Amino acid sequence: MYFDISSLPKYLPYFLPAAWMTLKVSALGILLGLGLGLGTSFLRISANPLLRLPARGYIYIIRGTPLLLQLLFIYFGLRSLAGFSALTSAVLALGVHNGAYIAEIFRGAIVSISNGQMEAARSLGMSYSRTMIRIILPQAFKRAIPPLGNQFIIALKDSSLASTITINELLLKSQQLASSNFMMMEMLFIAALFYLIYTAMFSWLFHRIENRLDVSAA
């Protein structure tokens, strides 16, 4: 099979809008997932079963079903009820999916902090919420940085599934171009190049954050 490497610079600019769409969908999905994940983690560790059980159910359902199924369910199901656009459906699916995994990351980080710190703060008259915000969460956040970095990279690659609901991201753009120029391998190579660049950027960013926060000492 002939691979025309000389054609890559010619088609590279055609991928720029799709590269931006991939980054946009990924970033919005991650931000939504962070909010859902942090909120769900608090419900997950709650002593109240009325709060804890729904959180466990959400995590169980999302982690037990494929992201593609969730994406199609939101796009074809909730879209007809709420009038969501394809972009909104993709962001919502990615956010809900990532939220379940991020919730477990935060929960694990929070429960890894010694109970003695909570008890000591409460004995000094600090409220539960103030102790959580000022003492527990800063330490838990440091411990959550490495797995969060991995989850964000996974979320970036999972955004390629948005192509199934007509989001013009990198994978769909490569297929569209290949259908007209019959250069499938070359177009997939360009898409892969963008994913590798994004992954390298995410890895570098989280490496800097880990060093800045001295995560190894957490």
C-alpha positions in Angstrom: 0.0 0.0 0.0 1.4 3.4 -1.1 1.5 6.1 1.6 1.8 9.5 0.1 3.6 11.5 2.8 4.0 14.5 0.5 0.2 15.1 0.5 0.1 15.6 4.3 0.9 19.4 4.3 -1.7 20.0 1.7 -4.6 18.4 3.7 -3.4 19.5 7.2 -5.2 22.9 7.1 -8.5 21.1 6.4 -8.3 19.5 9.8 -7.9 22.7 11.8 -11.7 23.3 12.4 -12.1 19.7 13.3 -9.2 19.9 15.7 -10.8 22.9 17.4 -14.1 21.0 17.6 -12.4 18.0 19.2 -10.7 20.3 21.8 -14.0 22.1 22.4 -16.1 19.0 23.0 -13.4 17.4 25.2 -12.9 20.5 27.3 -16.6 21.1 27.9 -17.2 17.4 28.6 -14.3 17.4 31.1 -15.6 20.6 32.9 -19.1 19.1 33.2 -17.6 15.8 34.4 -15.5 17.6 37.0 -18.6 19.3 38.4 -20.7 16.1 38.4 -17.8 14.1 39.7 -17.1 16.3 42.7 -20.7 16.7 43.6 -21.3 12.9 43.3 -18.3 12.1 45.4 -19.7 14.1 48.3 -23.0 12.2 47.9 -21.1 9.0 47.7 -19.5 9.4 51.1 -22.6 10.8 52.8 -23.9 9.0 55.8 -27.4 9.6 54.5 -28.5 6.6 52.4 -31.1 8.8 50.5 -28.1 10.7 49.1 -25.6 7.9 48.9 -27.7 5.3 47.1 -28.6 7.5 44.0 -25.0 8.4 43.7 -24.0 4.7 43.7 -26.7 4.0 41.2 -25.5 6.7 38.8 -21.9 5.4 39.0 -22.9 1.8 38.6 -25.1 2.5 35.5 -22.6 4.8 33.8 -19.5 2.6 34.5 -21.5 -0.5 33.5 -22.6 0.7 30.0 -20.5 1.8 27.0 -20.0 5.5 26.3 -21.3 5.0 22.7 -24.6 3.6 24.0 -24.9 6.6 26.4 -24.1 9.0 23.6 -26.7 7.5 21.3 -29.3 7.3 24.1 -28.9 11.0 24.8 -28.8 12.0 21.1 -31.8 10.0 20.0 -33.7 9.9 23.2 -33.3 13.1 25.2 -32.7 15.2 22.1 -36.2 14.6 20.9 -37.6 15.6 24.3 -35.4 18.6 25.1 -34.4 19.7 21.6 -30.6 19.2 22.3 -28.3 19.9 19.4 -25.7 17.3 18.4 -23.0 19.3 20.2 -25.0 19.6 23.4 -25.7 15.9 23.3 -22.0 15.0 22.8 -20.9 17.3 25.7 -23.6 16.0 28.0 -22.8 12.4 27.2 -19.1 12.9 27.8 -19.7 14.9 30.9 -22.0 12.4 32.5 -19.7 9.5 31.5 -16.6 11.2 32.9 -18.4 12.4 36.0 -18.9 8.8 37.1 -15.2 8.0 36.9 -14.1 11.4 38.3 -16.5 10.8 41.3 -14.7 7.6 42.2 -11.3 9.4 41.8 -12.4 12.1 44.2 -14.0 9.7 46.6 -10.9 7.6 46.8 -8.7 10.6 47.4 -11.0 12.0 50.1 -11.3 8.7 52.0 -7.6 8.2 51.8 -7.1 11.2 54.1 -6.8 10.1 57.8 -10.0 10.4 59.8 -7.9 11.8 62.6 -7.6 15.1 60.7 -11.4 15.5 60.5 -11.8 14.5 64.2 -9.0 17.0 65.3 -10.6 19.9 63.3 -14.1 19.1 64.7 -12.7 19.0 68.2 -11.4 22.5 67.7 -14.8 23.7 66.8 -14.6 23.7 63.0 -17.8 22.7 61.1 -17.8 19.7 58.9 -18.0 21.8 55.7 -15.3 24.1 56.7 -13.0 21.2 57.7 -13.7 19.6 54.3 -13.0 22.7 52.3 -9.9 24.0 54.2 -8.2 20.7 55.3 -9.5 17.6 53.6 -10.1 18.8 50.0 -6.7 20.4 49.4 -4.9 17.2 50.3 -7.4 15.1 48.4 -7.0 17.2 45.3 -3.3 16.7 45.3 -3.7 13.0 45.5 -6.3 13.0 42.7 -4.1 14.9 40.2 -2.4 11.8 38.6 -5.6 9.8 38.0 -7.4 12.9 36.9 -4.7 13.5 34.3 -5.2 10.0 33.0 -9.0 10.4 32.9 -8.7 13.7 31.0 -6.6 12.0 28.3 -9.1 9.2 28.1 -11.9 11.8 27.7 -10.0 13.5 24.9 -9.7 10.2 23.0 -13.4 9.3 23.8 -14.5 12.5 22.0 -13.9 10.7 18.7 -17.2 8.9 19.4 -18.9 12.2 18.8 -18.4 11.5 15.1 -21.3 9.0 15.3 -23.7 11.8 15.8 -22.4 14.0 13.0 -20.0 16.2 15.1 -17.4 17.2 12.7 -14.4 16.4 14.8 -11.1 14.8 13.8 -12.2 11.3 13.1 -15.2 12.3 11.0 -13.2 14.8 9.1 -10.6 12.2 8.2 -13.4 9.9 6.9 -15.0 12.7 4.9 -11.8 13.6 3.2 -10.8 10.0 2.6 -14.1 9.4 0.8 -13.2 12.0 -1.7 -9.5 11.6 -2.2 -9.2 7.9 -1.4 -6.3 8.5 0.9 -7.6 6.8 4.1 -4.3 6.0 5.7 -3.0 9.5 5.1 -6.1 11.2 6.5 -6.1 8.9 9.6 -2.5 9.7 10.1 -3.2 13.4 10.3 -6.0 12.8 12.7 -3.7 10.6 14.9 -1.1 13.4 14.8 -3.5 15.9 16.3 -4.5 13.4 19.0 -0.9 12.8 19.9 -0.2 16.5 20.1 -3.2 17.0 22.4 -2.2 14.1 24.5 1.3 15.4 24.8 -0.1 18.8 25.9 -2.3 17.3 28.5 0.5 15.1 29.9 2.9 18.1 30.0 0.3 20.3 31.8 -0.5 17.7 34.5 3.2 16.9 34.9 3.8 20.6 35.6 0.8 20.7 38.1 2.1 17.6 39.9 5.6 19.2 40.2 4.1 22.5 41.3 1.9 20.9 44.0 4.6 18.4 44.9 2.1 15.5 44.5 4.7 12.9 45.4 4.7 14.3 49.0 0.9 14.1 49.3 
